[in-house]
Amino acid sequence: MADTYLLTRFSDDDLEAFILQRERASWEIQNHFCWPISTKDFLDPEKPLKIPELDDLLSGKNVTSILLWPPELSVSQSFQLPSLLKQEILPACENEMDALIPWPIEQCQTAISIKRVQNSYQVFALTTPRFPIETAIRKLADHHLEPKHIFPESILLSRENTAVLQGDQKSPGSTLQYEDQATRTVLLVLDESFPVKELVIRDPSPEERMRQLENIFFAFSMEGMALKKGRGFQYEHTPEGKVDGTPLILAGAKFLFPDGSLRKNLPDFRTGALASEHEKKLLIKQLRPFLFLTVLLIMAIAFDGWVHYKSIRSQVTAEKSIIKKIASEALGTSQIVDPIAQMEQREKKLKKQSLMLSRGTDIIELLRAISIAPPNNMSFELVSLSIGAKSLNLSGKTDSFEHVEIIRTELLKNPHIKELSVQSARLGIDRKTVTFRMGGTHD
């Protein structure tokens, strides 16, 4: 099945369109259209583009459209870059071109061709304002000619083994390739087969263009670049006096699609923000398997998380039930609202009671010692008793001051009482009893 291609370019002050068909390795130009539209008028957004011949011819056909961008609208340069990551190469090229172009780099589109040289890159970069490209894309899209690629026009001159060179064709070196048209000459300087510089000479006089071509040739030679001068084909002139460029287009198509697929590493302005809808759809198509696998992975992770959540939730429910049951048994009540808080409150209460009764045996011994301390023949009335963690205070009544001392002596016989002294002792109001107060320590 034959493939159809559309190559559109600005030639002199005309807009040319070539419809080519490729079947295996055979190429054929089916149609060649030429409209007298200058580049300036074509890129004027206010002026409509009318090319009705192509509307019917290309309607419903699957055509690969390529626009060749004129050298008059771009600035080109070749330079070396250190070894960088792939995503860092284009920003580095834009930084290099920023010092060469007369436009703000933020409003420009840069196309690059790179070649690996040991630990560095040899780069051929072209920069052009983005607005003219957007205008061209929009105008061509109105006629179903939206270009899939936008290459510099000089790319047609970068063929290998087709130039008629002066000197030995097999010797490596730099070549100045050119295409001579009716009112202009397109030039491309090649370092062996890699592009170095794109130029254009505009003048209605062929002699003047040739003179400027010779000047450019010698200017490069003065810069230390040993050039060979060649041209792709011997052009034939039509009866109207125009140059026939169809051989160059056929050779350029074969160069762009050497094995049926587009040659890699070509400088293309149709990238990034200006990428064609086809390229965007292709990118989406390539991303679909990844997105599908990502969605499946997210769903698997979500399902696994939901299963773990359900398992943990059932465990938490079972443990809460066990804790509630234990709390009910420990607290001796079925009214369990917050088992943890209720058990902590019960624990604090028991600890408080434990502190109060922690010396229960000693306290009983102290009470027993106080109760048996006075002899049977002695009256003794205990009025108050205070037993602290280590302190002991008591007050009472007896018959005489001698009995107070006897009571103190008897209490000290108890091993739990370490010290005990009479703090006060006085005769009562009735003049018959002695009221006393003692204080001391216990173990």
QUIQUINOR-V986950 format. One record per residue. N is the residue number from 1. PHI is phi in radians with two decimals (none if undefined). PSI is psi in degrees with one decimal (999 if undefined). OMEGA is omega in degrees with one decimal (* if undefined). Layout:
[[N/PHI/PSI/OMEGA] [N/PHI/PSI/OMEGA]]
This chain:
[[1/none/131.9/-176.7] [2/-1.35/142.8/175.0] [3/-1.74/143.1/-178.3] [4/-1.94/134.5/-179.6] [5/-2.25/148.1/176.3] [6/-2.17/116.9/176.1] [7/-1.87/121.0/-179.7] [8/-2.04/133.6/179.2] [9/-2.61/161.3/174.0] [10/-1.65/116.6/-179.8] [11/-2.09/121.1/-172.7] [12/0.96/-121.3/176.3] [13/-1.94/29.8/179.8] [14/-2.11/158.5/171.2] [15/-1.88/117.7/-177.3] [16/-1.86/145.1/175.4] [17/-2.35/128.1/179.1] [18/-2.03/125.9/174.6] [19/-1.76/116.9/-177.1] [20/-2.03/148.3/174.4] [21/-2.16/137.5/178.5] [22/-2.12/126.7/174.0] [23/-2.24/108.2/-170.5] [24/1.04/-121.6/-177.6] [25/-1.70/3.9/-176.8] [26/-1.69/129.7/179.0] [27/-2.00/144.5/179.6] [28/-2.55/133.7/174.2] [29/-1.50/112.5/-179.1] [30/-1.42/-44.0/-177.9] [31/-2.47/150.8/176.2] [32/-2.39/116.7/180.0] [33/-1.96/148.3/178.7] [34/-2.49/124.4/-179.7] [35/-2.05/134.4/-179.8] [36/-1.32/70.0/179.8] [37/-2.10/118.7/178.7] [38/-1.26/158.7/178.6] [39/-1.03/-40.7/-179.5] [40/-1.08/-46.0/179.8] [41/-1.17/-38.0/-178.9] [42/-1.12/-38.7/-176.6] [43/-1.56/6.5/174.1] [44/-1.45/113.9/-175.9] [45/-1.13/-17.6/-177.9] [46/-1.48/-17.1/-177.2] [47/-1.71/124.6/-178.2] [48/-1.27/154.3/177.9] [49/-1.85/123.4/-178.9] [50/-2.13/107.3/176.3] [51/-2.34/72.1/-174.7] [52/-1.13/-21.5/-177.8] [53/-1.04/-35.7/-176.4] [54/-1.46/-22.7/-176.0] [55/-1.03/-47.3/-178.1] [56/-1.36/-36.7/-175.5] [57/-1.16/-38.0/-175.7] [58/-1.74/-1.1/-177.5] [59/-1.08/125.9/177.0] [60/1.38/1.4/-178.9] [61/-1.69/148.8/176.1] [62/-1.57/98.9/-172.7] [63/-2.06/133.1/172.0] [64/-1.53/112.7/-174.7] [65/-1.76/133.3/179.1] [66/-2.26/128.0/176.7] [67/-1.82/129.0/177.2] [68/-1.68/119.4/-172.6] [69/-1.52/131.3/-174.2] [70/-1.24/144.6/179.8] [71/-1.13/-22.6/-179.8] [72/-1.08/-19.8/-173.9] [73/-1.85/8.6/-177.5] [74/-2.44/164.2/175.4] [75/-2.11/132.7/-176.7] [76/-2.10/154.8/179.6] [77/-2.84/149.9/175.1] [78/-2.06/138.9/-178.7] [79/-2.76/171.2/179.5] [80/-1.80/143.0/173.9] [81/-2.18/146.3/174.6] [82/-1.20/172.1/179.0] [83/-1.14/118.5/-177.5] [84/-2.24/166.2/171.2] [85/-1.22/155.2/-175.0] [86/-1.01/-40.9/-177.8] [87/-1.30/-9.3/-179.7] [88/-1.66/-11.3/-173.5] [89/-1.19/-49.8/-177.7] [90/-1.08/-47.0/175.9] [91/-1.02/-36.7/178.7] [92/-1.16/-38.6/177.6] [93/-1.15/-42.1/178.5] [94/-1.10/-34.8/177.3] [95/-1.16/-38.5/177.1] [96/-1.18/-41.3/-176.4] [97/-1.31/-21.2/-176.7] [98/-1.03/-31.8/-178.7] [99/-1.42/-10.2/-174.8] [100/-1.83/-25.0/-171.7] [101/-1.62/152.3/178.3] [102/-1.56/8.1/-178.2] [103/-2.06/157.0/174.2] [104/-1.12/130.3/-175.9] [105/-1.09/-26.5/-180.0] [106/-1.18/-20.7/-178.7] [107/-1.81/17.0/-174.8] [108/-2.09/162.9/174.5] [109/-2.09/132.5/-177.2] [110/-2.03/130.5/175.0] [111/-1.94/139.0/-174.9] [112/-2.34/150.8/169.6] [113/-2.25/129.9/-174.0] [114/-2.17/151.5/176.3] [115/-2.43/130.7/-179.2] [116/-1.31/126.7/177.7] [117/-2.26/102.3/-177.2] [118/0.89/-116.8/-177.5] [119/-1.76/27.4/-179.4] [120/-2.55/177.7/177.8] [121/-2.10/135.3/167.0] [122/-1.64/127.4/-171.3] [123/-2.15/135.5/168.5] [124/-1.99/115.6/-173.8] [125/-2.12/141.0/174.8] [126/-2.24/134.3/-178.7] [127/-2.18/134.4/-179.3] [128/-2.47/151.6/176.7] [129/-1.05/142.7/-176.7] [130/-1.32/-30.8/-175.1] [131/-1.08/-46.5/177.2] [132/-1.04/-38.3/178.6] [133/-1.12/-43.7/178.7] [134/-1.07/-38.8/177.6] [135/-1.12/-44.8/179.7] [136/-1.09/-43.2/179.7] [137/-1.08/-45.1/-177.7] [138/-1.13/-43.3/-178.2] [139/-1.18/-42.5/179.3] [140/-1.19/-34.3/179.6] [141/-1.13/-28.6/176.9] [142/-1.11/-21.9/179.3] [143/-1.97/25.7/177.8] [144/1.03/33.7/-179.4] [145/-2.06/26.7/-176.7] [146/-1.03/117.0/-174.7] [147/-1.24/137.3/175.2] [148/-1.37/-31.7/179.1] [149/-2.36/148.7/173.6] [150/-2.22/102.9/-178.5] [151/-1.82/154.6/172.0] [152/-1.12/143.5/-177.0] [153/-1.03/-31.9/-176.9] [154/-1.20/-9.7/-179.7] [155/-1.07/-24.4/178.7] [156/-1.19/-19.3/-178.2] [157/-1.60/-2.7/-174.3] [158/-1.64/27.5/179.4] [159/-1.22/158.2/178.4] [160/-1.85/140.5/173.5] [161/1.06/31.7/177.4] [162/-2.19/-10.9/-176.5] [163/-1.45/142.7/174.1] [164/-1.56/100.3/-172.2] [165/-1.69/155.5/173.1] [166/-1.53/119.4/-178.9] [167/1.87/-161.3/-177.0] [168/-1.31/120.0/-178.0] [169/-1.23/-25.0/-174.0] [170/-1.47/-17.0/-177.7] [171/-1.33/135.0/180.0] [172/-1.26/157.0/178.7] [173/2.81/-168.0/-178.1] [174/-1.75/145.4/-176.5] [175/-2.29/139.6/173.2] [176/-1.80/105.6/179.3] [177/-1.66/145.7/179.9] [178/-2.61/153.7/174.2] [179/-2.15/120.6/-176.9] [180/-1.67/119.9/178.2] [181/-1.91/-169.2/-175.2] [182/-1.18/-42.4/-176.1] [183/-2.19/5.9/-179.3] [184/-2.73/163.7/177.1] [185/-2.29/125.7/178.3] [186/-1.68/131.6/-176.2] [187/-2.12/148.9/173.8] [188/-2.50/124.0/177.2] [189/-1.65/126.9/-178.9] [190/-1.99/135.4/170.1] [191/-1.72/99.6/-164.4] [192/1.03/-108.4/179.9] [193/-1.93/3.7/-176.9] [194/-1.72/130.7/-179.0] [195/-1.18/144.8/-178.7] [196/-2.12/-40.4/-175.6] [197/-2.68/140.1/176.0] [198/-2.02/133.2/-178.3] [199/-2.45/167.3/175.8] [200/-2.53/140.4/175.2] [201/-2.04/122.4/179.2] [202/-1.98/118.2/176.2] [203/-2.92/136.2/-179.6] [204/-1.20/-18.5/-177.5] [205/-1.60/120.6/176.6] [206/-1.06/-35.8/179.8] [207/-1.12/-41.8/178.9] [208/-1.14/-39.5/178.9] [209/-1.12/-41.1/179.1] [210/-1.15/-38.3/178.2] [211/-1.10/-44.5/178.1] [212/-1.16/-34.2/176.6] [213/-1.09/-43.4/177.6] [214/-1.10/-39.1/178.5] [215/-1.09/-43.7/178.7] [216/-1.11/-40.7/179.1] [217/-1.02/-48.5/-178.5] [218/-1.27/-28.7/177.1] [219/-1.11/-42.7/176.7] [220/-1.16/-37.2/178.6] [221/-1.12/-37.2/178.1] [222/-1.18/-26.1/177.7] [223/-1.39/1.2/177.3] [224/1.70/7.6/-180.0] [225/-1.75/110.3/179.4] [226/-1.31/104.4/-173.8] [227/-1.73/149.2/165.0] [228/-1.95/141.6/-178.4] [229/-1.84/128.8/179.8] [230/-2.52/172.9/174.2] [231/-2.57/148.2/-171.0] [232/-1.17/-43.2/-174.4] [233/-2.56/160.6/168.8] [234/-1.55/113.6/-173.9] [235/-1.44/146.1/175.8] [236/-1.78/144.3/-180.0] [237/-1.74/134.0/178.1] [238/-1.33/167.3/177.5] [239/-1.02/-27.8/179.0] [240/-1.35/-4.9/179.4] [241/1.62/8.1/-179.2] [242/-1.63/157.1/-179.3] [243/-1.51/136.2/178.4] [244/-1.49/112.8/-177.8] [245/-1.76/7.9/-176.7] [246/-1.11/-36.8/177.2] [247/-1.05/-38.7/178.8] [248/-1.12/-39.6/-179.8] [249/-1.13/-42.7/178.2] [250/-1.09/-45.4/178.3] [251/-1.13/-38.4/178.1] [252/-1.13/-39.0/178.1] [253/-1.11/-41.0/178.5] [254/-1.15/-33.5/177.9] [255/-1.24/-41.4/-178.5] [256/-1.20/-35.3/-177.7] [257/-2.15/71.3/-173.7] [258/-1.15/-35.6/-178.2] [259/-2.13/25.3/-179.4] [260/1.69/-23.9/176.7] [261/-1.94/156.5/-175.2] [262/-1.13/136.2/177.8] [263/-1.08/140.7/-178.6] [264/-1.40/161.3/172.1] [265/1.10/41.2/174.1] [266/-1.68/144.7/177.5] [267/-1.22/113.3/-174.5] [268/-2.15/123.6/176.2] [269/-1.36/-14.1/-174.4] [270/-1.55/63.6/-179.4] [271/-2.37/171.8/176.4] [272/1.05/-126.1/-177.6] [273/-1.17/-22.0/-179.3] [274/-1.76/13.6/179.5] [275/-1.03/143.1/-177.9] [276/-1.22/160.1/178.1] [277/-1.05/-34.9/178.3] [278/-1.09/-45.0/179.9] [279/-1.13/-38.2/178.2] [280/-1.14/-42.7/178.5] [281/-1.13/-38.7/177.9] [282/-1.11/-40.9/177.8] [283/-1.11/-42.7/177.8] [284/-1.10/-40.9/179.0] [285/-1.09/-40.8/178.6] [286/-1.21/-29.4/-178.9] [287/-1.45/-16.3/-176.3] [288/-1.02/-48.2/177.9] [289/-1.01/-40.7/178.9] [290/-1.11/-44.3/179.3] [291/-1.12/-38.9/179.5] [292/-1.10/-45.5/178.6] [293/-1.14/-36.2/178.8] [294/-1.12/-43.1/178.6] [295/-1.10/-42.3/178.3] [296/-1.08/-42.0/179.3] [297/-1.11/-43.6/179.0] [298/-1.09/-41.8/179.5] [299/-1.13/-40.4/178.9] [300/-1.12/-42.7/179.0] [301/-1.13/-41.3/179.5] [302/-1.13/-42.0/179.3] [303/-1.15/-42.6/178.5] [304/-1.09/-41.5/177.4] [305/-1.12/-38.6/179.3] [306/-1.15/-41.1/178.0] [307/-1.09/-44.9/179.0] [308/-1.13/-38.5/179.1] [309/-1.09/-45.3/179.5] [310/-1.10/-41.7/-179.9] [311/-1.11/-46.3/-179.6] [312/-1.15/-38.9/-179.6] [313/-1.11/-41.0/178.6] [314/-1.15/-37.3/177.4] [315/-1.14/-42.3/179.3] [316/-1.10/-41.2/179.0] [317/-1.10/-43.4/179.5] [318/-1.12/-42.4/-179.7] [319/-1.17/-37.2/176.5] [320/-1.10/-39.6/178.7] [321/-1.11/-42.6/179.3] [322/-1.12/-44.7/-179.7] [323/-1.08/-40.3/179.6] [324/-1.13/-39.3/178.6] [325/-1.14/-44.5/179.2] [326/-1.10/-42.0/179.6] [327/-1.11/-39.4/179.4] [328/-1.10/-42.3/179.4] [329/-1.21/-39.5/-177.2] [330/-1.25/-37.5/-177.2] [331/-1.52/-13.8/179.4] [332/1.19/34.1/178.8] [333/-2.58/152.6/178.0] [334/-1.67/-6.8/-179.8] [335/-1.53/80.9/179.8] [336/-1.87/113.5/178.0] [337/-1.77/-52.7/177.2] [338/-2.29/93.3/-171.8] [339/-1.03/-39.9/-176.9] [340/-1.14/-47.7/-179.1] [341/-1.14/-39.5/-179.5] [342/-1.16/-41.0/179.5] [343/-1.22/-35.7/176.4] [344/-1.14/-38.6/177.4] [345/-1.14/-40.5/178.2] [346/-1.15/-37.6/179.1] [347/-1.11/-43.8/178.6] [348/-1.07/-39.9/-179.9] [349/-1.13/-43.2/179.2] [350/-1.17/-36.2/177.3] [351/-1.12/-39.4/178.9] [352/-1.11/-42.6/177.2] [353/-1.15/-36.5/179.7] [354/-1.13/-39.1/177.7] [355/-1.13/-37.3/-179.8] [356/-1.20/-32.2/-175.8] [357/-1.89/9.6/-175.8] [358/-1.09/-27.6/178.5] [359/-1.97/38.4/-176.6] [360/-1.01/-42.6/-177.9] [361/-1.13/-45.1/179.4] [362/-1.07/-41.3/-179.3] [363/-1.10/-40.9/178.2] [364/-1.10/-41.3/178.5] [365/-1.11/-39.1/178.5] [366/-1.13/-43.5/178.3] [367/-1.09/-39.7/179.4] [368/-1.15/-41.2/-179.7] [369/-1.11/-39.9/-179.7] [370/-1.17/-36.4/-177.1] [371/-1.26/-27.6/-177.5] [372/-1.84/1.1/-176.3] [373/-1.10/-48.9/-177.5] [374/-1.25/138.3/175.2] [375/-1.08/163.6/-175.9] [376/-1.16/-28.7/-176.6] [377/-1.55/14.2/-176.3] [378/-2.18/132.0/178.1] [379/-1.41/140.5/-178.9] [380/-2.66/126.4/178.6] [381/-2.17/118.8/179.4] [382/-1.47/119.6/-177.1] [383/-1.62/-45.0/179.7] [384/-2.58/153.8/179.6] [385/-2.54/131.9/178.8] [386/-2.36/119.0/-179.7] [387/-2.07/114.0/177.0] [388/-1.71/-167.2/-179.4] [389/-1.06/-36.8/177.6] [390/-2.34/-8.3/-174.1] [391/-1.74/158.2/178.7] [392/-2.51/123.3/178.3] [393/-2.35/134.4/178.0] [394/-2.57/154.1/176.1] [395/-2.37/151.5/-178.5] [396/-2.91/-173.0/179.7] [397/-2.27/144.4/175.0] [398/-2.60/-174.5/-170.4] [399/-1.45/-34.2/-173.8] [400/-2.61/170.5/177.6] [401/-1.15/-32.9/178.1] [402/-1.10/-36.6/179.4] [403/-1.15/-31.6/178.1] [404/-1.06/-43.7/179.9] [405/-1.18/-38.7/179.0] [406/-1.08/-42.5/179.8] [407/-1.09/-42.9/179.3] [408/-1.09/-43.1/-179.2] [409/-1.11/-42.6/-179.7] [410/-1.14/-38.5/179.3] [411/-1.16/-36.2/-179.9] [412/-1.20/-16.2/176.8] [413/-1.22/-19.4/178.9] [414/-1.29/129.8/-175.3] [415/-1.16/-19.0/-178.2] [416/-1.41/-18.3/179.9] [417/-1.65/118.1/-175.8] [418/-1.60/-44.1/-179.1] [419/-2.40/148.5/177.7] [420/-2.81/126.2/-179.2] [421/-2.36/154.7/178.3] [422/-1.45/117.5/-179.6] [423/-1.51/-32.4/176.5] [424/-2.77/150.5/176.2] [425/-2.73/123.6/-178.7] [426/-2.54/158.5/-179.3] [427/-1.33/136.4/-177.0] [428/-1.27/176.3/-177.8] [429/-1.16/-32.5/-178.0] [430/-1.38/-3.5/177.7] [431/1.13/15.3/-178.5] [432/-2.07/-23.7/-178.1] [433/-2.04/154.5/178.0] [434/-1.97/124.5/176.3] [435/-1.69/129.8/-175.2] [436/-2.32/165.6/176.8] [437/-2.50/131.9/-179.4] [438/-2.16/152.1/176.5] [439/-2.55/145.6/-179.0] [440/-2.97/-160.2/-179.4] [441/-2.27/158.6/174.9] [442/-2.33/171.2/-176.5] [443/-1.35/999/*]]
